[in-house]
Amino acid sequence: MAKEKTATLTIDKKTITMPIYDGTEGPSVIDISALYKDTGYFTYDPGFMSTASCDSKITYIDGDEGILRYRGYDIDTLANNNDFLDVCYLLLNGDLPNATEKKIFDREITLHTMVHEQISFMFRGFPRRSHPMALMVGSVASLSAFYHDSLDIHNPEERKLAAFRMIAKMPTIAAMCYKYSIGQPFMFPDNDLGFCENFLYMLFATPCEKYKVNPVLVDAMEKIFILHADHEQNASTSTVRLAGSSGANPFACIGAGIASLWGPAHGGANEAVINMLEEIGDVKRIPEFIKRAKDKNDPFRLMGFGHRVYKNYDPRATVLRKTCKDVLNAVGKKDEPLLAIAMELERIALSDEYFIERKLYPNVDFYSGIIYRAMGIPSNLFTVLFAIARTAGWVAQWKEMIEDPKQKIGRPRQLYIGATARSLPKKGKGKPNAKAAKGKAAAKKAAPAKAKSAAKAIVKATPKAKAKIVAKPAAKSVKLVSVSKKSAAKSTSSSARKTAKR
Ligand SMILES: CC(C)(COP(=O)(O)OP(=O)(O)OC[C@H]1O[C@@H](n2cnc3c(N)ncnc32)[C@H](O)[C@@H]1OP(=O)(O)O)[C@@H](O)C(=O)NCCC(=O)NCCS
């Protein structure tokens, strides 16, 4: 990370200089860490739209170009030439393993596939109808109870052991979540099988019959896990880093990551694809839904199409499109109605001007949802499978953070818009019970108004000089200059109003 250029900011008639760091690829960053100390201002960036929270050597994404790389390797190269454990090794260590390293790594992971017997008793405390992600959050976080006293996160060997345990036990716990929900006995891992083969075995085998896993499904699972293994600083990964920054137990941190992944805005999209296909119900109804997707007055969107980051073809979708066809052929479900709807939807959307113009290609969730469906995996288990894969990235990112000498506890700041200092109402002069009885509804009604006036008070109290950024792309540097007090005050009050609304 070379420190060569600088940006200057003029605010309240004071000019400060901030270093600019260039990465090896992608946007450079302005180091604002001294801003508060030097000026008394915080930056404001809900959703981290422009904020890098760390530097990292693990994953690179260029959404405009449709690029996703782990440690410099293109995702499709890895998915087509490597297995998931190669990729775990790569994410953790920075390079792909040679033959000897691979043999040792695979064996070490395999030796940790079993979970403590107490975990199976813990499952029995949950209702059978529990969402598998609820079981997953609880059981993975509970691993911290089994590996806490013996774990020193500042010891590299113990970090390595914790990483192996997390990667190895995830499929076992995920399969237990499924078996518990359908009332079948838990299957022990079979250490003669590969990582993905073993997972499918624990998912679908029963103690009553011999079960041979279809190699096409194993190959599809390896690919899906590779494609989902990491995606740089997304919500769940940032959650793992933030939880881990306090020095917390890594198993508990991965539990926090799973909780974050559970949300429909993150790991739940492929489930939404299946729900949409079920809602469409018949190939004949596709034009009706395409029409709705284009209608600006209709909130309906084609699930599994478009992506916030990839404004080109999602490189992961390219890999899965072929895998999807292989799986449908292998399981003889080419003609299943839901899958027929998916294939026809894909065909129409890829040739429709609306979708072409807006670069709304099918994304990775479109194909993974269809593949899982064809494999016979229920839709409420989709996010659980995502969690198995993403554990590789979470663990690698956690390890990178702990090993970073610059690492600090994560502690965002805030723009406070609540009440200013006030005294307690005098006894007997506060809201009397009779008035309070007028109902909580009245109090509720008053609340937004209070927030609004508080926001106004803050705007008044805020020093008026503000700043705007003038980018000079040619020089690849940024100069920040002060602007008129009037326009600054206006923009602050509007952003404060927006904040008050939230
Ligand atoms: C992923 C998603 C949230 C990205 O949204 P975004 O980057 O904010 O894109 P925008 O909302 O700015 O959309 C750009 C345009 O495409 C349209 N559009 C985006 N996704 C669409 C979809 N799935 N169906 C129909 N129209 C869509 C928008 O209406 C907008 O049209 P306009 O320019 O005429 O107003 C969005 O594409 C979406 O909701 N997809 C479906 C959900 C999904 O599959 N999510 C999983 C992502 S991995």
The ligand as an SDF file (V2000), in Angstrom:
LIG
                    3D

 48 50  0  0  0  0  0  0  0  0999 V2000
  -29.9110   -6.8440   -7.1770 C   0  0  0  0  0  0  0  0  0  0  0  0
  -30.6450   -5.5040   -7.2920 C   0  0  0  0  0  0  0  0  0  0  0  0
  -31.1320   -5.1070   -5.9010 C   0  0  0  0  0  0  0  0  0  0  0  0
  -29.6710   -4.4620   -7.7980 C   0  0  0  0  0  0  0  0  0  0  0  0
  -30.3290   -3.2560   -7.8100 O   0  0  0  0  0  0  0  0  0  0  0  0
  -29.6580   -1.8780   -8.2150 P   0  0  0  0  0  0  0  0  0  0  0  0
  -28.2060   -2.0530   -8.4310 O   0  0  0  0  0  0  0  0  0  0  0  0
  -30.0530   -0.8910   -7.1970 O   0  0  0  0  0  0  0  0  0  0  0  0
  -30.2810   -1.5820   -9.6070 O   0  0  0  0  0  0  0  0  0  0  0  0
  -31.4150   -0.5410   -9.8290 P   0  0  0  0  0  0  0  0  0  0  0  0
  -32.4870   -0.7400   -8.8060 O   0  0  0  0  0  0  0  0  0  0  0  0
  -30.7730    0.7940   -9.9390 O   0  0  0  0  0  0  0  0  0  0  0  0
  -31.9820   -0.9920  -11.2210 O   0  0  0  0  0  0  0  0  0  0  0  0
  -31.5850   -0.4470  -12.4710 C   0  0  0  0  0  0  0  0  0  0  0  0
  -32.7590   -0.5560  -13.4170 C   0  0  0  0  0  0  0  0  0  0  0  0
  -33.0470   -1.9420  -13.6630 O   0  0  0  0  0  0  0  0  0  0  0  0
  -34.3530   -2.2640  -13.1830 C   0  0  0  0  0  0  0  0  0  0  0  0
  -34.2360   -3.5560  -12.4920 N   0  0  0  0  0  0  0  0  0  0  0  0
  -33.2190   -3.9610  -11.6760 C   0  0  0  0  0  0  0  0  0  0  0  0
  -33.3860   -5.2250  -11.3070 N   0  0  0  0  0  0  0  0  0  0  0  0
  -34.5420   -5.6240  -11.8710 C   0  0  0  0  0  0  0  0  0  0  0  0
  -35.2280   -6.8550  -11.8420 C   0  0  0  0  0  0  0  0  0  0  0  0
  -34.7530   -7.8910  -11.1650 N   0  0  0  0  0  0  0  0  0  0  0  0
  -36.3890   -6.9440  -12.5120 N   0  0  0  0  0  0  0  0  0  0  0  0
  -36.8570   -5.8870  -13.2170 C   0  0  0  0  0  0  0  0  0  0  0  0
  -36.2350   -4.7060  -13.2960 N   0  0  0  0  0  0  0  0  0  0  0  0
  -35.0880   -4.5680  -12.6240 C   0  0  0  0  0  0  0  0  0  0  0  0
  -34.7600   -1.1460  -12.2600 C   0  0  0  0  0  0  0  0  0  0  0  0
  -36.1450   -1.0050  -12.1890 O   0  0  0  0  0  0  0  0  0  0  0  0
  -34.0680    0.0140  -12.8940 C   0  0  0  0  0  0  0  0  0  0  0  0
  -34.8190    0.3960  -14.0220 O   0  0  0  0  0  0  0  0  0  0  0  0
  -34.8660    1.9570  -14.4780 P   0  0  0  0  0  0  0  0  0  0  0  0
  -33.4560    2.3310  -14.7950 O   0  0  0  0  0  0  0  0  0  0  0  0
  -35.7720    1.9730  -15.6620 O   0  0  0  0  0  0  0  0  0  0  0  0
  -35.4140    2.7120  -13.3060 O   0  0  0  0  0  0  0  0  0  0  0  0
  -31.8130   -5.6180   -8.2920 C   0  0  0  0  0  0  0  0  0  0  0  0
  -31.3290   -5.9280   -9.5680 O   0  0  0  0  0  0  0  0  0  0  0  0
  -32.8600   -6.6190   -7.8410 C   0  0  0  0  0  0  0  0  0  0  0  0
  -33.7260   -6.2700   -7.0440 O   0  0  0  0  0  0  0  0  0  0  0  0
  -32.7730   -7.8890   -8.3370 N   0  0  0  0  0  0  0  0  0  0  0  0
  -33.6840   -8.9160   -7.9270 C   0  0  0  0  0  0  0  0  0  0  0  0
  -33.2720   -9.4980   -6.5880 C   0  0  0  0  0  0  0  0  0  0  0  0
  -32.0700  -10.3940   -6.6530 C   0  0  0  0  0  0  0  0  0  0  0  0
  -31.9460  -11.2520   -7.5180 O   0  0  0  0  0  0  0  0  0  0  0  0
  -31.1510  -10.2030   -5.7040 N   0  0  0  0  0  0  0  0  0  0  0  0
  -29.9730  -11.0210   -5.5880 C   0  0  0  0  0  0  0  0  0  0  0  0
  -28.7620  -10.3020   -6.0010 C   0  0  0  0  0  0  0  0  0  0  0  0
  -27.3600  -11.3960   -5.8710 S   0  0  0  0  0  0  0  0  0  0  0  0
  1  2  1  0
  2  3  1  0
  2  4  1  0
  2 36  1  0
  4  5  1  0
  5  6  1  0
  6  7  2  0
  6  8  1  0
  6  9  1  0
  9 10  1  0
 10 11  2  0
 10 12  1  0
 10 13  1  0
 13 14  1  0
 14 15  1  0
 15 16  1  0
 15 30  1  0
 16 17  1  0
 17 18  1  0
 17 28  1  0
 18 19  1  0
 18 27  1  0
 19 20  2  0
 20 21  1  0
 21 22  1  0
 21 27  2  0
 22 23  1  0
 22 24  2  0
 24 25  1  0
 25 26  2  0
 26 27  1  0
 28 29  1  0
 28 30  1  0
 30 31  1  0
 31 32  1  0
 32 33  2  0
 32 34  1  0
 32 35  1  0
 36 37  1  0
 36 38  1  0
 38 39  2  0
 38 40  1  0
 40 41  1  0
 41 42  1  0
 42 43  1  0
 43 44  2  0
 43 45  1  0
 45 46  1  0
 46 47  1  0
 47 48  1  0
M  END
$$$$
